[in-house]
C-alpha cells in the first residue's frame, strides 16, 4: 500500500469525497472519519488523521497557509487508479498533498501538472 496525506481547510473532506464517488466505486464503507472503496477493482482508503499536525514542523504548516488544517491519510493499491481519483476529485479550495517523500504541493497545481510524478 502506498499513501499520501491530504491537508485541507475543510473538516468535511471525507463526506465530500464520498458524495463524489459513491456511485462510481464498489465495496464502499463510509462514516464521517473513514471512506473506503474499490475503484476499478483497486483499493482507496481515506482516514481522518486526528492530531495529524504532530507530524509536521511549524514552518511546514505556516508555508501552506491554512489557518486550521485537517489531515487525511489516503492509502491506495494502484498508481493509475490513484491518479484517476486525484485527477477527478474536487477538493476544498486551498488543499495540499504530501507524498511523504519531502514534497508538499497544492492540489490545484498538481491536478494541472505533475500528479503522476508526485505519487509513487
C-alpha positions as CSV (number, residue, x, y, z in Angstrom):
1,X,0.0,0.0,0.0
2,X,1.2,3.5,-0.8
3,X,-0.1,6.7,0.7
4,X,-0.3,10.5,0.6
5,X,-1.7,12.9,3.1
6,X,-4.3,15.4,2.1
7,X,-4.0,18.7,4.1
8,X,-7.3,20.5,3.8
9,X,-9.0,23.6,5.2
10,X,-12.3,21.5,5.2
11,X,-13.3,19.4,8.1
12,X,-15.9,17.5,5.9
13,X,-13.5,16.4,3.1
14,X,-14.3,12.7,3.6
15,X,-18.0,13.4,3.3
16,X,-17.4,15.5,0.2
17,X,-15.3,12.8,-1.5
18,X,-17.9,10.1,-0.6
19,X,-20.6,12.2,-2.3
20,X,-18.5,12.5,-5.4
21,X,-17.5,8.8,-5.6
22,X,-20.4,6.8,-4.0
23,X,-21.9,5.9,-7.4
24,X,-18.6,5.1,-9.1
25,X,-16.9,2.9,-6.6
26,X,-17.8,-0.5,-5.1
27,X,-17.4,-2.2,-1.7
28,X,-17.9,1.2,-0.1
29,X,-17.6,1.9,3.6
30,X,-18.3,5.4,4.8
31,X,-18.6,7.2,8.1
32,X,-17.5,10.7,8.9
33,X,-13.9,9.8,9.6
34,X,-13.4,7.0,7.1
35,X,-14.2,6.3,3.4
36,X,-13.0,3.1,1.8
37,X,-13.9,1.9,-1.7
38,X,-12.7,-0.2,-4.6
39,X,-12.3,1.8,-7.9
40,X,-11.7,-0.3,-11.0
41,X,-11.0,-3.2,-8.5
42,X,-8.3,-1.3,-6.7
43,X,-8.4,0.0,-3.1
44,X,-8.6,3.6,-2.0
45,X,-8.8,4.1,1.8
46,X,-9.2,7.5,3.4
47,X,-9.0,8.2,7.1
48,X,-9.2,11.4,9.1
49,X,-5.8,11.8,10.9
50,X,-6.7,13.4,14.2
51,X,-3.6,15.2,15.5
52,X,-2.0,15.0,12.0
53,X,-0.2,18.2,12.7
54,X,2.2,16.4,15.1
55,X,3.9,15.0,12.0
56,X,4.8,18.5,10.7
57,X,7.2,21.2,11.7
58,X,5.5,24.6,12.4
59,X,7.3,26.1,9.4
60,X,5.9,23.5,7.0
61,X,2.4,24.3,8.1
62,X,3.0,28.0,8.0
63,X,4.1,27.8,4.4
64,X,0.8,26.2,3.3
65,X,-1.2,29.0,4.9
66,X,-4.2,27.0,6.2
67,X,-5.5,28.5,9.5
68,X,-7.0,25.3,10.8
69,X,-5.7,22.3,8.7
70,X,-7.4,18.9,8.6
71,X,-5.3,15.9,7.7
72,X,-6.5,12.9,5.8
73,X,-4.4,9.8,5.0
74,X,-5.2,8.3,1.6
75,X,-3.8,4.8,1.1
76,X,-4.0,3.2,-2.4
77,X,-3.1,0.0,-4.1
78,X,-2.6,1.2,-7.7
79,X,-0.9,4.3,-9.0
80,X,-3.1,4.7,-12.1
81,X,-6.3,4.4,-10.1
82,X,-5.0,6.9,-7.6
83,X,-4.1,9.2,-10.4
84,X,-7.7,9.0,-11.7
85,X,-9.1,9.5,-8.1
86,X,-6.9,12.6,-7.5
87,X,-7.5,14.0,-11.0
88,X,-11.2,13.7,-11.0
89,X,-11.9,14.6,-7.3
90,X,-12.9,18.1,-6.3
91,X,-11.1,19.0,-3.1
92,X,-11.6,22.1,-0.9
93,X,-10.0,25.2,-2.3
94,X,-6.5,25.7,-0.8
95,X,-5.9,21.9,-0.2
96,X,-2.4,20.4,-0.4
97,X,-1.0,16.9,-0.8
98,X,2.1,15.5,0.9
99,X,3.6,12.5,-0.8
100,X,5.7,11.7,2.3
101,X,8.9,12.0,0.2
102,X,9.6,15.6,1.2
103,X,7.1,17.2,-1.2
104,X,4.0,19.2,-0.2
105,X,2.2,20.7,-3.2
106,X,-1.0,22.5,-3.9
107,X,-3.7,20.1,-5.2
108,X,-4.7,22.6,-7.8
109,X,-1.2,22.8,-9.2
110,X,-0.8,19.0,-9.1
111,X,-4.1,18.5,-11.0
112,X,-2.9,20.8,-13.7
113,X,0.6,19.4,-13.9
114,X,2.6,16.6,-12.4
115,X,0.3,14.4,-10.5
116,X,1.7,11.2,-11.9
117,X,5.2,12.0,-10.9
118,X,4.1,13.2,-7.4
119,X,2.6,9.8,-6.4
120,X,4.5,6.6,-6.3
